[in-house]
Amino acid sequence: MRKLYIKRERALACFGINYRCIVGENVQDHLAWAAAQDREGLMMTVDEKTLRNGGTVCLEIGEEKTTLFVIAYREHSELVSNTVKIPAGKMNLHYTVQTIYDGDKRLALRLSEDLEAIDVNGVTLHYAVYGEGKPVVLVHGNGEDHHLFDTEIMQLTAAGYKVYAPDSRGHGANAREQEYHYADMMEDIYEFIKKLELDRPAFYGHSDGGIIGLLLESNHPGTLGLLAASGANLQPEGLLPSFLAEFKMINDSKPNPLITLMLTEPHIDPASLESIKIPVLLTTGEHDLVLREETQRIADHLPDMEWIEVTGEDHGSYIEGSPVMGNLLIDFLKEKNY
């Protein structure tokens, strides 16, 4: 296991080489940072809607007048309400500022898009597609949707990949189900990849998405080219006992089929992972809800894997609205010449 030490200061979200966002109070510090990073851009404010060459995009939002600095690489940008756009000629993406601070002061941006739909394994899955290049499939966790990966999508597309981000069955834009099983969700994604004729794509899954990735490649070897999984477990007992006890109480008082799934599945034989011959990246947070010995059990049965533990982070803090996982994933893909 390799431990990753990260330093959270000004950089809260990084969207590839062309787009970086930072939050702070001292304009001169950030302009100096921009110069050191060899970034150029424009300056605008929400109130005045002014444009000035050479500087930053400045958005003052909320009662605290928090300032968001967006450095756009050698491109004109336009301001529409609280939305920043980078023209299609550089990056064909659209970012909408939804919140500046959450509980731990991490920047949150949300992609806006028109979803596509595909029928697989008896259900309809809605999914987003971004970018051009080699395919990367992203699968989110329990109770989430593909917007979990908004930051990673921006990073991957800027790095030259084409991202496919489905909402899992019963999640996001998809119709709700009465019950859920990982075997069904795995087959959904397997058919998704086959119907879209994706040739051994790279796959990244968080939590339930990681479970789905492990099941997919162990049951259908050779479907994927590379596999990355964050916070995956082989059995419910691989999670923190306090976490399981809390959600059992919640589910006993108000049953939820997604919580039931988490409390009763998966049941993956560790030996089955030995059929996964492709390179695998495992990541966990230092304070993950997945027990360290559970991740060790997974690692012990993967023939070709690297495990990175991100210090100071929990189950999803280095994934949602953070540049950390995207950077790790891109490094993994590049290292494997993908």
KOLVEXFI-937826 format. One record per residue (C-alpha): residue number from 1; residue in one letter; x, y, z. Coordinates in pm, whole numbers, plus 32768, in hexadecimal, padded with zeros to 4 digits. Layout:
! residues N
{k=NUM r=A px=X py=Y pz=Z}
...
This chain:
! residues 338
{k=1 r=M px=8000 py=8000 pz=8000}
{k=2 r=R px=807E py=815A pz=7FA6}
{k=3 r=K px=800A py=8281 pz=8074}
{k=4 r=L px=7FC0 py=83C9 pz=7FC5}
{k=5 r=Y px=7FEF py=8509 pz=808C}
{k=6 r=I px=7F31 py=8630 pz=7FFF}
{k=7 r=K px=7F44 py=879D pz=8060}
{k=8 r=R px=7DFE py=885F pz=8055}
{k=9 r=E px=7E42 py=89D2 pz=8048}
{k=10 r=R px=7DC2 py=8AAA pz=7F2E}
{k=11 r=A px=7D85 py=89A8 pz=7E20}
{k=12 r=L px=7C2E py=8910 pz=7E58}
{k=13 r=A px=7BCC py=8898 pz=7CFE}
{k=14 r=C px=7CA0 py=885B pz=7BCB}
{k=15 r=F px=7C0B py=8821 pz=7A76}
{k=16 r=G px=7D35 py=87BB pz=79A7}
{k=17 r=I px=7E42 py=8892 pz=7909}
{k=18 r=N px=7D53 py=8998 pz=7885}
{k=19 r=Y px=7C72 py=89DE pz=79AD}
{k=20 r=R px=7CB6 py=8A04 pz=7B1E}
{k=21 r=C px=7BE5 py=8A96 pz=7C37}
{k=22 r=I px=7C5C py=8B19 pz=7D85}
{k=23 r=V px=7BAD py=8BC6 pz=7EA4}
{k=24 r=G px=7C50 py=8CCF pz=7F7C}
{k=25 r=E px=7C5E py=8E31 pz=7FFF}
{k=26 r=N px=7DA4 py=8EC2 pz=7F82}
{k=27 r=V px=7D91 py=8F1C pz=7E12}
{k=28 r=Q px=7F05 py=8F5D pz=7DEF}
{k=29 r=D px=7F5A py=8E04 pz=7E7C}
{k=30 r=H px=7E7D py=8D60 pz=7D7B}
{k=31 r=L px=7EFD py=8E30 pz=7C5B}
{k=32 r=A px=805E py=8DCF pz=7CC4}
{k=33 r=W px=7FEF py=8C63 pz=7CCD}
{k=34 r=A px=7F5A py=8C88 pz=7B71}
{k=35 r=A px=809A py=8D1B pz=7AE9}
{k=36 r=A px=8164 py=8C02 pz=7B84}
{k=37 r=Q px=8080 py=8B08 pz=7AD7}
{k=38 r=D px=80A7 py=8BBE pz=7989}
{k=39 r=R px=7F2E py=8BF4 pz=796E}
{k=40 r=E px=7E8B py=8D1B pz=78C0}
{k=41 r=G px=7D23 py=8D87 pz=78C3}
{k=42 r=L px=7C24 py=8E9C pz=78E5}
{k=43 r=M px=7B89 py=8F58 pz=7A07}
{k=44 r=M px=7A11 py=8F6D pz=7A41}
{k=45 r=T px=7926 py=8FA8 pz=7B63}
{k=46 r=V px=77BE py=8F3C pz=7B8D}
{k=47 r=D px=774A py=9095 pz=7BF6}
{k=48 r=E px=77F2 py=916A pz=7AED}
{k=49 r=K px=7812 py=9063 pz=79DC}
{k=50 r=T px=7957 py=90FF pz=796B}
{k=51 r=L px=7A68 py=9063 pz=789A}
{k=52 r=R px=7BD5 py=90BE pz=78BA}
{k=53 r=N px=7CFC py=9019 pz=7811}
{k=54 r=G px=7DFC py=8F68 pz=78EA}
{k=55 r=G px=7D80 py=8F01 pz=7A41}
{k=56 r=T px=7C76 py=8E1F pz=7ACF}
{k=57 r=V px=7B02 py=8DE4 pz=7AC4}
{k=58 r=C px=7A79 py=8E6F pz=7C09}
{k=59 r=L px=7922 py=8E05 pz=7C8A}
{k=60 r=E px=789C py=8EA0 pz=7DC9}
{k=61 r=I px=7783 py=8DBC pz=7E3C}
{k=62 r=G px=76BD py=8DAA pz=7F7E}
{k=63 r=E px=76A2 py=8E78 pz=80BA}
{k=64 r=E px=780F py=8E40 pz=8112}
{k=65 r=K px=7879 py=8ECD pz=7FC0}
{k=66 r=T px=7957 py=8DA1 pz=7F84}
{k=67 r=T px=7A33 py=8DD6 pz=7E55}
{k=68 r=L px=7A6A py=8CC0 pz=7D5B}
{k=69 r=F px=7B97 py=8CE5 pz=7C77}
{k=70 r=V px=7B8D py=8C23 pz=7B33}
{k=71 r=I px=7CC3 py=8C27 pz=7A5B}
{k=72 r=A px=7C72 py=8BD9 pz=78F1}
{k=73 r=Y px=7D9E py=8B79 pz=781D}
{k=74 r=R px=7DCE py=8C6E pz=76FC}
{k=75 r=E px=7C5C py=8C76 pz=76A6}
{k=76 r=H px=7B40 py=8D6E pz=76B1}
{k=77 r=S px=7A31 py=8D18 pz=77A9}
{k=78 r=E px=78D4 py=8D9C pz=77CF}
{k=79 r=L px=7803 py=8DD0 pz=7906}
{k=80 r=V px=7691 py=8D7C pz=790A}
{k=81 r=S px=75EE py=8DAD pz=7A5F}
{k=82 r=N px=76C0 py=8CCE pz=7B40}
{k=83 r=T px=7735 py=8BEC pz=7A26}
{k=84 r=V px=7895 py=8BEA pz=7997}
{k=85 r=K px=78C4 py=8B64 pz=7836}
{k=86 r=I px=7A00 py=8AFD pz=7783}
{k=87 r=P px=79C2 py=8B0D pz=7609}
{k=88 r=A px=799D py=89C8 pz=754A}
{k=89 r=G px=7ADC py=8A0D pz=748C}
{k=90 r=K px=7BA5 py=89C1 pz=75C6}
{k=91 r=M px=7AC6 py=88E9 pz=76A5}
{k=92 r=N px=7962 py=8892 pz=7647}
{k=93 r=L px=78E3 py=888C pz=77AD}
{k=94 r=H px=77F1 py=8962 pz=7870}
{k=95 r=Y px=7823 py=89A0 pz=79E5}
{k=96 r=T px=771D py=8A31 pz=7ACD}
{k=97 r=V px=7786 py=8AB6 pz=7C1F}
{k=98 r=Q px=7699 py=8A1B pz=7D1E}
{k=99 r=T px=774F py=8A44 pz=7E68}
{k=100 r=I px=7897 py=8AE3 pz=7EC7}
{k=101 r=Y px=78C0 py=8A48 pz=8020}
{k=102 r=D px=7844 py=8902 pz=80AD}
{k=103 r=G px=7891 py=8877 pz=8205}
{k=104 r=D px=7A07 py=8862 pz=81D3}
{k=105 r=K px=7A29 py=8989 pz=80E6}
{k=106 r=R px=7A49 py=88C1 pz=7FA6}
{k=107 r=L px=79DE py=8965 pz=7E62}
{k=108 r=A px=78B4 py=88C3 pz=7DB7}
{k=109 r=L px=7867 py=88EE pz=7C45}
{k=110 r=R px=7759 py=8832 pz=7B8A}
{k=111 r=L px=775A py=87D5 pz=7A1C}
{k=112 r=S px=761E py=8817 pz=7958}
{k=113 r=E px=75CE py=8734 pz=7836}
{k=114 r=D px=74D0 py=8674 pz=776A}
{k=115 r=L px=74DA py=8505 pz=77CC}
{k=116 r=E px=74CA py=83E5 pz=76DA}
{k=117 r=A px=740C py=82A2 pz=7720}
{k=118 r=I px=744C py=8134 pz=76D4}
{k=119 r=D px=7388 py=7FF5 pz=771E}
{k=120 r=V px=7457 py=7EE9 pz=77CA}
{k=121 r=N px=7405 py=7DB3 pz=7895}
{k=122 r=G px=7292 py=7E08 pz=78AE}
{k=123 r=V px=72C0 py=7F72 pz=7922}
{k=124 r=T px=7303 py=80C5 pz=7884}
{k=125 r=L px=7441 py=8173 pz=78F0}
{k=126 r=H px=7479 py=82E6 pz=78BD}
{k=127 r=Y px=75DE py=8355 pz=788B}
{k=128 r=A px=76B7 py=847F pz=7837}
{k=129 r=V px=77CA py=8485 pz=7730}
{k=130 r=Y px=78E4 py=8584 pz=7728}
{k=131 r=G px=7A23 py=85BB pz=7667}
{k=132 r=E px=7ADC py=84FF pz=7559}
{k=133 r=G px=7BE6 py=83F5 pz=7574}
{k=134 r=K px=7C0C py=82A0 pz=7613}
{k=135 r=P px=7AD7 py=8239 pz=76DA}
{k=136 r=V px=7AC2 py=824D pz=7855}
{k=137 r=V px=7989 py=81CB pz=7905}
{k=138 r=L px=7934 py=8263 pz=7A5A}
{k=139 r=V px=783F py=81BA pz=7B49}
{k=140 r=H px=77CF py=8267 pz=7C89}
{k=141 r=G px=776D py=81DE pz=7DDE}
{k=142 r=N px=762F py=8191 pz=7EA0}
{k=143 r=G px=752B py=82A5 pz=7EA0}
{k=144 r=E px=75F5 py=8386 pz=7DBA}
{k=145 r=D px=75F7 py=83D2 pz=7C45}
{k=146 r=H px=76F9 py=8420 pz=7B3C}
{k=147 r=H px=771E py=8587 pz=7BBB}
{k=148 r=L px=77F9 py=84F7 pz=7CCE}
{k=149 r=F px=7908 py=84FD pz=7BC3}
{k=150 r=D px=78D7 py=865D pz=7B39}
{k=151 r=T px=7A39 py=86C0 pz=7B99}
{k=152 r=E px=7AD0 py=857D pz=7B15}
{k=153 r=I px=7A0E py=85A2 pz=79CF}
{k=154 r=M px=7AA2 py=86FC pz=799A}
{k=155 r=Q px=7BFE py=867D pz=79E7}
{k=156 r=L px=7BE3 py=854A pz=7908}
{k=157 r=T px=7B5A py=8605 pz=77DD}
{k=158 r=A px=7C6A py=870C pz=7800}
{k=159 r=A px=7D67 py=85EE pz=7802}
{k=160 r=G px=7CE1 py=8569 pz=76B8}
{k=161 r=Y px=7BEE py=8454 pz=771B}
{k=162 r=K px=7A85 py=8410 pz=76BD}
{k=163 r=V px=79B7 py=83DD pz=77F7}
{k=164 r=Y px=787E py=8307 pz=7814}
{k=165 r=A px=77CD py=8349 pz=7960}
{k=166 r=P px=768D py=827F pz=7995}
{k=167 r=D px=7599 py=829C pz=7AB2}
{k=168 r=S px=7580 py=813F pz=7B4A}
{k=169 r=R px=7434 py=8087 pz=7B46}
{k=170 r=G px=7339 py=8133 pz=7C29}
{k=171 r=H px=741A py=8264 pz=7C54}
{k=172 r=G px=7422 py=83C3 pz=7BC7}
{k=173 r=A px=7348 py=83EB pz=7A92}
{k=174 r=N px=72E8 py=827A pz=7A8D}
{k=175 r=A px=71A1 py=81DE pz=7B03}
{k=176 r=R px=71A9 py=8163 pz=7C6A}
{k=177 r=E px=71AC py=7FEE pz=7CB8}
{k=178 r=Q px=7109 py=7F23 pz=7DCE}
{k=179 r=E px=7249 py=7E67 pz=7E19}
{k=180 r=Y px=73B5 py=7E70 pz=7DB1}
{k=181 r=H px=74C7 py=7D70 pz=7D80}
{k=182 r=Y px=7631 py=7DA7 pz=7D1E}
{k=183 r=A px=7620 py=7C8A pz=7C23}
{k=184 r=D px=750F py=7D45 pz=7B65}
{k=185 r=M px=75C9 py=7E90 pz=7B74}
{k=186 r=M px=7705 py=7DE6 pz=7AF7}
{k=187 r=E px=764D py=7D4C pz=79CF}
{k=188 r=D px=75B5 py=7EA2 pz=7984}
{k=189 r=I px=770E py=7F39 pz=7959}
{k=190 r=Y px=7792 py=7E0A pz=789C}
{k=191 r=E px=7678 py=7E2C pz=779D}
{k=192 r=F px=76A8 py=7FA7 pz=779B}
{k=193 r=I px=7812 py=7F77 pz=7730}
{k=194 r=K px=77BA py=7E6F pz=762D}
{k=195 r=K px=7695 py=7F2E pz=7594}
{k=196 r=L px=7765 py=8068 pz=756F}
{k=197 r=E px=787A py=7F91 pz=74D7}
{k=198 r=L px=7981 py=8017 pz=75C4}
{k=199 r=D px=7AC1 py=7F58 pz=7588}
{k=200 r=R px=7B5C py=7EFB pz=76D8}
{k=201 r=P px=7B1C py=804F pz=7777}
{k=202 r=A px=7BBC py=80C8 pz=78B6}
{k=203 r=F px=7ACA py=80B4 pz=79DA}
{k=204 r=Y px=7ABA py=8177 pz=7B1F}
{k=205 r=G px=79BB py=8134 pz=7C2F}
{k=206 r=H px=798A py=81C8 pz=7D86}
{k=207 r=S px=78F5 py=80FA pz=7EA3}
{k=208 r=D px=77DB py=8032 pz=7DFF}
{k=209 r=G px=7875 py=8092 pz=7CB2}
{k=210 r=G px=79B9 py=7FEF pz=7D22}
{k=211 r=I px=78FD py=7EB3 pz=7D85}
{k=212 r=I px=7859 py=7EB1 pz=7C2E}
{k=213 r=G px=79AC py=7ED4 pz=7B85}
{k=214 r=L px=7A43 py=7DB0 pz=7C46}
{k=215 r=L px=7914 py=7CD6 pz=7BFC}
{k=216 r=L px=7910 py=7D38 pz=7A8E}
{k=217 r=E px=7A78 py=7CE1 pz=7A40}
{k=218 r=S px=7A7A py=7BA4 pz=7B16}
{k=219 r=N px=793B py=7B23 pz=7A6F}
{k=220 r=H px=798B py=7BA3 pz=7911}
{k=221 r=P px=7B09 py=7BA0 pz=78F8}
{k=222 r=G px=7B96 py=7C77 pz=77E4}
{k=223 r=T px=7A70 py=7D69 pz=77D7}
{k=224 r=L px=7B40 py=7E81 pz=786B}
{k=225 r=G px=7C9A py=7EFE pz=7819}
{k=226 r=L px=7CE4 py=7F9E pz=7969}
{k=227 r=L px=7C26 py=7FA3 pz=7AB2}
{k=228 r=A px=7C2B py=809D pz=7BD1}
{k=229 r=A px=7B53 py=8078 pz=7D07}
{k=230 r=S px=7B2F py=8157 pz=7E38}
{k=231 r=G px=7A9D py=80E1 pz=7F81}
{k=232 r=A px=7A20 py=7F8E pz=7F09}
{k=233 r=N px=79CC py=7E6C pz=7FF0}
{k=234 r=L px=799A py=7CF6 pz=7FC0}
{k=235 r=Q px=788F py=7CCA pz=80CC}
{k=236 r=P px=77BD py=7DA9 pz=81B0}
{k=237 r=E px=7899 py=7D48 pz=82D5}
{k=238 r=G px=79B7 py=7DF5 pz=8223}
{k=239 r=L px=7920 py=7F44 pz=828D}
{k=240 r=L px=7946 py=7FF1 pz=83DC}
{k=241 r=P px=7864 py=7F47 pz=84DF}
{k=242 r=S px=77E7 py=809A pz=855B}
{k=243 r=F px=7784 py=80FA pz=83F9}
{k=244 r=L px=76C6 py=7FB4 pz=83C7}
{k=245 r=A px=7617 py=7FD7 pz=8518}
{k=246 r=E px=75A9 py=813B pz=84CB}
{k=247 r=F px=7517 py=80E4 pz=837A}
{k=248 r=K px=7471 py=7FAB pz=83FF}
{k=249 r=M px=73B4 py=8084 pz=84F8}
{k=250 r=I px=7352 py=8174 pz=83E1}
{k=251 r=N px=72E0 py=8058 pz=8301}
{k=252 r=D px=721D py=7FAC pz=8417}
{k=253 r=S px=7153 py=80E7 pz=8455}
{k=254 r=K px=7125 py=8141 pz=82E6}
{k=255 r=P px=718A py=802F pz=81F0}
{k=256 r=N px=724B py=80A1 pz=80BF}
{k=257 r=P px=72AA py=7FA4 pz=7FB2}
{k=258 r=L px=73F7 py=8051 pz=7F73}
{k=259 r=I px=7453 py=803D pz=80E3}
{k=260 r=T px=73E1 py=7ED2 pz=80E4}
{k=261 r=L px=74D1 py=7E90 pz=7FC5}
{k=262 r=M px=75F2 py=7F27 pz=8088}
{k=263 r=L px=759D py=7E62 pz=81C3}
{k=264 r=T px=7570 py=7D10 pz=8119}
{k=265 r=E px=7661 py=7D10 pz=7FF1}
{k=266 r=P px=7759 py=7CD9 pz=7F53}
{k=267 r=H px=77DC py=7B7B pz=7F91}
{k=268 r=I px=7911 py=7B63 pz=7EB8}
{k=269 r=D px=79FF py=7A3E pz=7ED9}
{k=270 r=P px=7B5A py=7ADA pz=7EF3}
{k=271 r=A px=7BE6 py=79BF pz=7E1D}
{k=272 r=S px=7B08 py=7A2F pz=7CFC}
{k=273 r=L px=7BD7 py=7B6D pz=7CE0}
{k=274 r=E px=7CFF py=7AA0 pz=7C6D}
{k=275 r=S px=7C5B py=7A8C pz=7B15}
{k=276 r=I px=7C8E py=7C04 pz=7AEF}
{k=277 r=K px=7DD1 py=7C15 pz=7A29}
{k=278 r=I px=7DC5 py=7D84 pz=79C4}
{k=279 r=P px=7E71 py=7E98 pz=7A8E}
{k=280 r=V px=7D9F py=7F0F pz=7BB3}
{k=281 r=L px=7DBC py=804D pz=7C81}
{k=282 r=L px=7D20 py=8039 pz=7DDD}
{k=283 r=T px=7CF0 py=8176 pz=7EAA}
{k=284 r=T px=7C6D py=81B3 pz=8007}
{k=285 r=G px=7C64 py=82D6 pz=80F7}
{k=286 r=E px=7D26 py=82C8 pz=823B}
{k=287 r=H px=7BD6 py=82E4 pz=82EF}
{k=288 r=D px=7B0F py=8212 pz=81FA}
{k=289 r=L px=79D6 py=8158 pz=8267}
{k=290 r=V px=7A6C py=8023 pz=81C0}
{k=291 r=L px=7B49 py=7F6A pz=82B7}
{k=292 r=R px=7CBB py=7F67 pz=825D}
{k=293 r=E px=7CC8 py=7DEB pz=827E}
{k=294 r=E px=7BAD py=7DD2 pz=8181}
{k=295 r=T px=7C70 py=7E98 pz=807F}
{k=296 r=Q px=7DA2 py=7DC6 pz=80D2}
{k=297 r=R px=7CD5 py=7C8D pz=8088}
{k=298 r=I px=7C7A py=7D1B pz=7F33}
{k=299 r=A px=7DE0 py=7D81 pz=7EEC}
{k=300 r=D px=7E68 py=7C2A pz=7F4D}
{k=301 r=H px=7D9A py=7B80 pz=7E3C}
{k=302 r=L px=7DDC py=7C6E pz=7D1C}
{k=303 r=P px=7F05 py=7C00 pz=7C45}
{k=304 r=D px=7F5A py=7D5F pz=7BC6}
{k=305 r=M px=7EF4 py=7E76 pz=7CAE}
{k=306 r=E px=7F63 py=7FB2 pz=7D60}
{k=307 r=W px=7EBA py=802C pz=7E9F}
{k=308 r=I px=7EC8 py=819A pz=7F02}
{k=309 r=E px=7E44 py=8216 pz=804F}
{k=310 r=V px=7DFF py=838C pz=8051}
{k=311 r=T px=7E5A py=841C pz=81A2}
{k=312 r=G px=7D66 py=84FC pz=8259}
{k=313 r=E px=7C42 py=8496 pz=8179}
{k=314 r=D px=7B09 py=83C6 pz=81AD}
{k=315 r=H px=7A35 py=82EC pz=80C9}
{k=316 r=G px=79E6 py=83F8 pz=7FC9}
{k=317 r=S px=7A8A py=8540 pz=8030}
{k=318 r=Y px=7BA5 py=8520 pz=7F33}
{k=319 r=I px=7AB2 py=84CA pz=7E1A}
{k=320 r=E px=7987 py=85B5 pz=7E20}
{k=321 r=G px=79E7 py=8719 pz=7DC3}
{k=322 r=S px=7B58 py=86CA pz=7DF6}
{k=323 r=P px=7C71 py=86B4 pz=7CF3}
{k=324 r=V px=7D24 py=859C pz=7DAD}
{k=325 r=M px=7C7A py=8469 pz=7D18}
{k=326 r=G px=7C79 py=84F5 pz=7BB9}
{k=327 r=N px=7DED py=8531 pz=7BCD}
{k=328 r=L px=7E2A py=83D2 pz=7C54}
{k=329 r=L px=7D52 py=833C pz=7B42}
{k=330 r=I px=7DFA py=83FC pz=7A29}
{k=331 r=D px=7F51 py=83A1 pz=7AB0}
{k=332 r=F px=7EE6 py=8233 pz=7AB4}
{k=333 r=L px=7E64 py=8241 pz=794F}
{k=334 r=K px=7F9B py=82F0 pz=78CC}
{k=335 r=E px=8083 py=8205 pz=7986}
{k=336 r=K px=7FD9 py=80E2 pz=78D6}
{k=337 r=N px=7FF8 py=8195 pz=7784}
{k=338 r=Y px=7E82 py=81B9 pz=7764}
